[in-house]
Amino acid sequence: MEGKYHVARVTVSDEAWSAFRRVALAHGTPVSRYLGRLVKAELQCRKPRPVRRVSGAAGDIEDGLAALREVRFGHR
């Protein structure tokens, strides 16, 4: 095992989840491990440019939106 097991809920449509599962299975990888690879890839992409607008004090929703804007638009 590469690491500890963590649990998260993923909010997507049934169609999107089915398509994602098919992609993981086509790679011969369990969905949990495929999600783990996506997390690692995202963190690797963030190394040169960490999310700067997340304060931790603004609240989950505000911080989440700030992080999304940072990811999508590269706002600094």
Phi, psi and omega per residue, in radians:
M1 nan 2.391 -3.088
E2 -1.366 -0.476 -3.072
G3 -2.933 -2.994 3.131
K4 -1.318 2.753 3.052
Y5 -1.480 2.301 3.063
H6 -2.182 2.633 -3.089
V7 -2.008 2.373 3.074
A8 -2.527 2.614 3.028
R9 -1.679 2.393 -3.131
V10 -1.984 2.147 -3.096
T11 -1.767 1.735 3.070
V12 -2.522 2.919 3.103
S13 -1.196 2.804 3.088
D14 -1.032 -0.658 -3.135
E15 -1.148 -0.744 3.131
A16 -1.132 -0.730 -3.140
W17 -1.137 -0.727 3.110
S18 -1.078 -0.746 3.129
A19 -1.123 -0.720 3.118
F20 -1.091 -0.772 3.116
R21 -1.065 -0.716 3.127
R22 -1.094 -0.700 3.110
V23 -1.094 -0.819 3.134
A24 -1.054 -0.807 -3.127
L25 -1.139 -0.615 3.104
A26 -1.108 -0.500 3.078
H27 -1.519 0.025 3.141
G28 1.200 0.530 -3.052
T29 -2.152 2.363 3.027
P30 -1.067 2.587 -3.105
V31 -0.991 -0.707 -3.129
S32 -1.066 -0.730 3.138
R33 -1.240 -0.628 3.112
Y34 -1.126 -0.741 3.075
L35 -1.085 -0.705 3.096
G36 -1.055 -0.693 3.096
R37 -1.126 -0.669 3.102
L38 -1.122 -0.701 3.104
V39 -1.083 -0.813 3.138
K40 -1.089 -0.711 3.127
A41 -1.125 -0.704 3.110
E42 -1.105 -0.760 3.122
L43 -1.125 -0.645 3.109
Q44 -1.128 -0.709 3.100
C45 -1.140 -0.532 -3.077
R46 -1.390 -0.319 -3.064
K47 -0.892 -0.862 -3.129
P48 -1.302 -0.298 -3.044
R49 -2.512 1.404 -3.139
P50 -1.177 2.730 3.085
V51 -1.164 2.133 -3.052
R52 -1.759 -0.405 -3.008
R53 -1.552 0.040 -3.138
V54 -1.610 1.992 -3.061
S55 -1.616 -0.466 -3.041
G56 1.494 -0.266 -3.106
A57 -1.798 -0.281 -3.039
A58 -1.365 -0.301 -3.081
G59 1.881 2.752 -3.049
D60 -1.027 -0.803 -3.076
I61 -1.155 -0.857 -3.127
E62 -1.101 -0.759 3.109
D63 -1.133 -0.678 3.108
G64 -1.103 -0.750 3.114
L65 -1.157 -0.688 3.100
A66 -1.100 -0.734 3.119
A67 -1.131 -0.712 3.117
L68 -1.102 -0.763 3.099
R69 -1.058 -0.715 3.131
E70 -1.069 -0.782 -3.125
V71 -1.172 -0.822 -3.039
R72 -1.327 -0.652 -2.988
F73 -2.031 -0.123 3.117
G74 1.188 0.433 3.123
H75 -1.148 2.460 3.138
R76 -2.050 nan nan
